[in-house]
Amino acid sequence: MKGKLVYSTKTGDMRRQPRRPTPRQKVLPPNQQTIKLMRDRKKRGGKVVTVASGFTLRSEDLTDLAKSLKTLCGAGGTTKTDENGQVIEIQGDHRDKVGEKLTSLGFKVKFAGG
């Protein structure tokens, strides 16, 4: 076994630990979710990004929603999970389009920031 590289972590060899099931996330219907919609340019080299945060959806549903919003805006974007919950980022200033689309899907939308 000499020369074979094995990776481990602080908790030990991850290959030998039993797999834990992922915790189920509570999913709310759209009419019970309030989405915070803002324009941001911090830590992005001055580029403007539309950020929609506060989603509580399954990861597949969040990905599908992000795809439809990116198609609507004709822009790129991504999904993230952070301390504010699930977040969709769309490149460019598209707050009005994204707000209208989310409202038509049943979400409550609050515009934040300048």
Secondary structure, DSSP 8 states (H G I E B T S, - for coil): -TT-----BTTB-GGGS------------GGG-EEEEEEE-TTTTT--EEEEEEE---HHHHHHHHHHHHHHHT--EEEEEETTEEEEEEES--HHHHHHHHHHTT-EEEEE--
